[in-house]
Amino acid sequence: MQFLEVVVNKLSRGLDFLAGIILAATATLVVANILGRALLGQSILGTYEMVGFFTAAVVGLSLARCALENGHISVGFIVDKLPTQVQKIIDLFTGIPVVVFLFVLAYNLFKYGLQIAESGEVSSTTQMIFYPFIYMVGLGFLVLACTVFLKLFQKFAGGEVE
């Protein structure tokens, strides 16, 4: 299980770093589009489309690191008052369906990305291939599923995730 912990940590950090690069590229694109429109009277074709793809990739790629560091909002004010054993049972009954859902979601995103790649479908404005963005989001959800599984396992094994 330690191997999975190391892999999940490295993958989540790497995907988060990639998300940061894509976010910086998105901001640069938006600023360039605004400046081009204001100063030159020309906007960048497909900016809206590309920002949508980039944003999807940023969100998908950064989810696992957020979950790993407990950066999400958790509303557990009722569950936190219950005994530890009851909390573990509740975590088990909520955690297992979440893990299954995330793995199924990742699988279907990869499957959808493959369908788009095979069909040769491109975006409407820029004619850009967009299946790599679908794969990025799928990879993000796959690592998120592994993260949630790891945290759930560690909770029941008695350890804590860093």
C-alpha positions, 0 to 999 in steps of 0.5 A: 500500500505504501507503493500506491501512496507514493504513486498517488502523491507523485501523480497528484502533484505532477498533475497539479503542476500541469494544471498550473501551467495550463492555467497560466497559459489560459490567463496569457491567452485571455490577456493577449486576446483582450490586448489584441482586441483593444490595441489592434482591433483583432481578437484571437480566433477561438479564445472562448473555445480554448479557454473552455478546454483549458479550464476543463483540463485545469479542474480535472487535473487538480482534483486529486491534489486537492483531495489529497490535501483535504482542500475541499469543503467538508460538511461533517458537523453532525457526523463529527459528533458521532463515535469514531466507529460510527464515523468509520461505518459512515465513511465506508458507506459513502466512500465505496460508492464514491470510489466506484463512481470515480473509476466508472467516470474515468473509464467512460471519459477515456472511452469517450475520448477514444470515440472522439479520436476515432471519429476525427471530431474537432472543435467547431471554431478552430478545428482543434482536436480536443480528445486530449483534453478529455483524456486529461480530465479522465486521468484526473478523475482516475487519480482522484479515484485512487486518492479517495481509495487510498484515504479510505483504506488508510482510515480503516488501516489506522494510518493517516494520509499526509 
